Amino acid sequence: MKKRLKGAPLFFVLRIFVIVIVIVFVLMGCNTSEEKNIDKSMKEFIELYNENCQYYFSGSVLISKGEKILYKDSFGMKDYEKGIKNTTDTIFPIGSITKSFTATAILQLEEDGKLDVNDKISKYINIVNEKEDITIHQLLTHTSGFQREGLYSLEQKVPLERNIDFIINLPLLFDQDKDFSYSNAGYIMLAKIIEEVSGVSYNEYIDENIFKPLEMNDSVCGVDNNYLDNQAIGYIIDKKEPVQLSLYNLSIVTGSGNIYSTVEDMQKYLLGLLNGKLISKESLDKIQNPQWGNWNDGYSYGFFLNMRYGQKTISHSGHIGNSGYNSLIKIFPEENYYMIYLTNNENNNGLLTISEISEAILFNEEYAVPNLKKGTELTEEELKNYQGDYLFDGIQKISVIYKEGYLYTTSDDGSLNKLIISENDEFYVENHPMIRVKFVEEDGSIIYKLINITNVLEGIRIDN
């Protein structure tokens, strides 16, 4: 007879098997519950935000843990005049997130032995002035001293060669490697270097070496100011009627801001990049670690690096100025979180707020919920109980006073802000639903708890 688990009886083997199966199902249940909570919290928050806050979020969001999507949804319209809704298949210009594609292309070409990031740019571009010693690395890290912008020409196509001629004749802001100054012009120069060493146009290179290998079938490099099929129109949107804006010719930002994509394609890109489908681990280290600054405030190749909730973050935003588009990608590499936001609203307040809230939800941190439903009315005596001076961090003092049926809190400039009662014994600052206030009695003292989006402050009453 064959032995099982060193002679263990059959019923013991079955018992172990059942226990393992139960543990697996429990873990699966926990993961499913966590994902449902994230999905539910995100959906509830964005709906409340759009209903109650001034700066409307119009666009698409995708959040995943690795390949597993935790939340995916769209809000607002891609065409407000025709009433056509945004969907997760809607295409948006991603603006300066394009820079990460350019940096990736440079690293691919370095791996192919066609260039070195420490090469002088004059090796590839005809430069005979003080800029000839600037390196590819300095362009990648915005430490070259080049001006922020290249040639600007609204609706007219600008050939890359003409833009380069314009850029190399502009005065430098500082000597190379002496400072950091964000430069679209520097990444336009990188696009030219990609063309010189690859023998094809920048747009062709990105399509063949990034879009196609990752099956990013809805992504393209823009060359003009025409709208693509299924592209969201850009607007400026607040509580007023949406105002359509004109899209300028994206040929002027080749390499620095001329890519269109969807949230689903951008997830493919980020996963493919960080999982080694596009570049080697050695090259990826140049993207995942500071090449300028540090993890508190740094830049790698095509990405900003920062810390959030004690976690490293890799991110980049994008903006097609005066055309109605804002975007943001953020990665928490240690937790394997990927966050993508593409919008067709010129005002980015909604995007920034919702991205902050998303992070708080993922890491189970406190955040303000813009709930304007009326709570239980408090008596004059109950309201007056919260009057007094509150000290925050032992430094800043905020006063709360009662006046004609309402509580008011002071600002730094001495003005008064009315507090409106809402559900769950919370107040919000009038006209500012993302600033929430709660008074908590603790050990005989009253604590003033303030939540401004995700910033949480507590002050103890020192005088009433």
N, C-alpha and C positions, 0 to 999 in steps of 0.2 A: 504494500500500500504506500502511495506517495505521501510524503509529509507535507503539511500545510503550516506555515509560520512556526517552523521548528517543532512540529508535533502538536500544535494547538488544535483543540476540537473544532469540528465544523461549525457548531453554533457560535463559537467565539469569533471565527472568521466572519461569519454573517453579521454578528453584532458590530464588529469594527467597520464593516462595509456600510451598514446602516448609519452609524455615527458620522462617517465621512460624508455620506450623501446629505445628511441633515445639515452639517456644517456648510457644505457647498450651497445648499438652498438658502440658508440663513444669510450667508454673505451675499448671494445674488439678490436676495430680498432687500438687504441694506443698501446695496448699490442702486437698485431700482428705486427705492424710496428716496435716496439722496438726489438722484437725477430728477425725479418727479418734483421734489421740493424746489430745486433750482429752476426748473421749467416754470412751475407755478409762481414762484416769487418774482421771476423776471417778467413774466407776462402781466401779473398784477401791477407791478411797479410801473412799467412803461405805459400801461393803459391809464393809470392814475396820473402819471406825469403829464401825458398828453392832454388829459381832461382838465387838469387844474393849474398847469404851469404855462408861462408865457411863451417859452421858446420850444416850439413843437419839434418832436423827433420824427423825421420822415426818412425812412431807409430800411436797411436790413441788418440783422445781427446774427452771428453764429458763434457759439461757444462750445468747445469740445475738450474732452480729456483724451489726448491722443486722437485716435480715429473716432472715438465714441462721442457722438453729438449730445451735449447736455441741454442745449437750447438753440432753437433756430426759428426766426420769425421775421416778419416785415410789417411796416407801419406806413401810413400815408400813401400818397399817390405818386406814380412815376409820371403821370400826366394829369394835372389837376383840372385842366380845361375839359378834357375828355372823360374824366372820372375813372381812369385806369389805375388800379392799385399796384403798389410795389409788391414784388414777390421775392423769394430767395433766388430766383433765376434772373432778376433784374440786373442789368449791367450799369456800373457806375465808373467814372474816371477815378482812379485811386490816388492821383496827385503824386506827392513826394515819396510815397511808399515804393514808387518806381525805382528809387535809388537803391533799394536792397536787391532788385533784379540786376541792376547795373554792376553792383559790387560782386554779386554772384558770378556774373559773366566774366569779369576781370579775373576772379579766382580760378574759374574754369580754364581760361586762356593761360594763366600762370602754370597750372597743372600740365597743360599741353606743351609747355616749354616755349610758348610764343612771346612771353613777356615776363618780367619780374616786377613785383610791386615797388621795389626800390629803384627801378629804372627812372631816369630823368624823362620827363614828358617830351623834351626836345628830340629824343630818339625817334619819336613817332609823329611829331607835329613840328612843322618848320617854325621855330621860334628863335629870334636872334636878339632878344632884349633881356632884361633882368629876370624874366620868368623861366629862362631856359634850364635852370638848375632845380626847378620844382619837380618833385617826384610823384609817381602814381599814388603811392601811400599817402602823401599829403593831400592829394585830391580826394581820396577815399575818406579821409578823416577830417576834412574841412579845416586843415591847418596850412593851406597853400597861400592864403592871403588874397585869393581872387575875390572880386566883388560878388555880391549876392546874386545878381541877375545878369543874364545875357541880353541879347537883342530882343526888344519887346515890340510886337507888331500884331495887335488884335486879331483881325481875320485873315491877314495875308500869310501865305506859306513862306517860311524862312528856311532856305537850304542850310544844312548843318555846317557846311564849309563857310558860309557867310557869317553864321553865328560865331564860329570859332575865330574868324578874323576880327570880329568886333570885340570879343572877350579878351584876346591876347593884347589888345591895344589899350585896354582900360588900366588905370593905375592900380597897383596892389594896395590893400588895406594895411598890410604889415609884412615884414619879412617872413619868409617861409618858416614854418614850425615854431613860430614865436607866440602864437595864440590860436584860438578856435573861433571861426566865424562861418556860420552856416552858408553854404554857397551852392545855389542851383547851377551857376556858371561852371563850377568845378566838375559837376557830374555831366554836364553837356560836353566838357572836354573829354571825360572818360568814354562817352559814347563814340566820340571821334576816334579815340585810341582803339576801341573794340572794332570799329570798321577797318582801321588801317591794318591790324594784325590778323583779322579773320578773313578779310577779303569780301565780306558781304555787308549789307547795311545793318545798322543797329537793330532795326525792327525785324529783319530776317533772322538775325542771330538769336534774339530772344525767343522768337517763334520756334525755331528749329531746336534750340538747346535747353529751353525751359518749358514753354507751353506744351509742345508736342510730347516730350518724354513723360510729363506728368498728366497728360490728357486734360489740360486746361482748355477745353474746347470753346468756352465762351469768353476767352481773354484775347485781347489784341493790343498792338501798339498803335496809338492814334497818330495820324499824319495830317489831319485837317480839323475843321470845326463843324463837320456834318454829324448828325446823330446816327448812332448805330441802331439796327433793329433791336428792340427790347431794352434800349437805354433809357434811364430815368432822365427827365428834363430837370435842369437846375433852377431852383427858386430861392427867394428869401421869404421865409415863413415865420410868422409869430402868430399872435391872436388875430391879426388882420388877414385879409385875403392874400393868398400866395401871389408873389410877383415873379414872373418868369424872367430869367437872366439869359444873356447871350453867352455862348461857349466860344472862347477864342481859339485860334488855330494852335493845336497842340504840337505842331512841328517846332515851335520855339522852345519847347522844354524836352526835346529828345534826350533821353537818358536820365532826366531829373524829374519828369512828371507826366509822361505821355502814355501810360498804360491804362486800359479799361479792364474791369474784371467783375466777378460776382463773389458773394461770400463763400459759396461752395468751392469755386476755383481757388480762392485765396487760401482756404483750408488745405487743399491739395498742395499748394505751393509751400506753405509753412511746414507741413508734415514732410513733404519731399525734401525740403532743404535741410531740416534738422535731423532727418533720418538717413542722410547720406546718399540720397538718390541723385543729387546734383553735383556735389563736391565731396572731396575726401575729408576725413576727420581733421587732418592737419589744417586744411583750408577753413573748415567749419570753426575751428578754434579761434580764427581771426575774426569771425563774426560773433562768437559767443563770449568773447573777452574784450575788455577795454583796450583800444588802440590809442585813445586819448582820454585823459581823466581817470576816473575810477568807477566802482560800482555805485557810488552814491550820486555821481553825475558824470557819465562818460559816454563815449561814442566808439563804436567798433568800425566795421565796414558796412555802411548802409543801415545801421540801427543805433538808436539811443539805448543806453544801459542805465538802469536805476534800481532802487530798492523800494518795495512796497510790502507792508505787513511782514517785514523781516525776510522777504523773498526776493531773489534776483528777478528782474524783468528785462526783456528785450522787446523794444517797441519802435514804431515810427508812425507818425501821422501824415496826412496829406490834405492839401487844400488847393482847389482850382479857383484862385481869387476872382471875385466878382462874377463868377459863373455858376455858383450855387452848389458846390460839392465839398464835403469834408469826409475824411476817412481816418481810421485808426486800426492798427494791428498791435496786439500785445501778447507776449508769450511769457509764461511762468515756467521756465525749463525744469526746475526741480520738481514741480508738481505735474508737469506735462499738460498744462492748460494752454489753450489757444483761443484767442478772442479777436473777433473781426467785426468791424462796424463800417458800413458804407452808407453814406447819406446824400440826399439831394436838397439840403438846406444850407444856404450861405452862412447862417448863424450856427456856430458850433457849440453853443451852450447846452443844448439837449444831448448832443453826442458826448461831451465831456462829463456831464452829470451821470448819464446812464452807464458810461464805462466805469466810472468810480463806484456806482452802486453795484454793478456786476461783480466787481472785485470783492466788495464787502459781502455779497451773497455767497460767493465761492468760498471765502475764508471765514464765513460765519461771524462777521463783524457787524457792529451796529450801524444803522443807516436811517436817514430820515425818509418817512413815507408821506407823500403829499396828499394826505387824506383830509378833505375839507368838510366832511360830515359833522354836523353839530353834535357835540357831546352833551352830557347832562349839565344844565345851567347851575352854576354855583351861586350861593347867596352872597350878599355883601360881606357878611362876617367871614365866610369861607375864603373869599378872595383877599380880604384884608389880612388874613392869616399868613399870606405869602409876602407881604410888604417887607421891605428892609434892604440893607446893603449886603451884597454877596461878594466874597473874595475868591478869585480864581488864581490858582498857582501861587498864592501868597503875594500876588502883585497887583493884578487888575481887579478893579472894583466895578461892579454893575449894580445899579439900584433898581428896585421894583417898587412902583407906587400904585395906589388905587385912585381912580378918578372916574366919576360918573358911570359906574357900573362895569368898568373894565380895569384890567391890570395893564400897566405900561412898563417897559424896560428901557433903560437909558443906553444911548450909543456913545462912542468915543467923542463925537462932536457935540454931545449934550442934547441931541434931539431925542424925542420919545417915540418908541415903537409900540403900537397897540398889540396885545396878545389876544388871540381869538381861541375860545375853547373848542376842542374837537373831541373825537372819540378817545377812549382809553385814558381819560384824565390828562390828555396832552393839550398843549396850546401850540399855535403857530403864529409867527409874526405876520401881521396883516400885509397882504400883497407879496409875501415871501413864504409860500407853502413848504419850501425845502429847509426852512429854519424852524426846528421844533423845540419846544420847551416843556419840561416836566419838573414838578416840584415833588421831592421825595422826602418823607420824614424818616430820619435814621438816628437812633440813639438820642432822641430828644432834640435833635437839630434838624433844620430844613436844608436840603441840598437842592440847588438850582442846577438842573441838568440841561445842557444845550447841545443839540445835534444839528450841525450845519452840513448838510449832504452826508458826509461820512466822518466829519471831524466832531469828536465828542469831548465836551468840556464840562467839568463839574465845579461849582462854587459853593462854599458853605456860608450860611448867613452869619454875619458878624454883628448886626445891629438891626432891630426892628422897632 
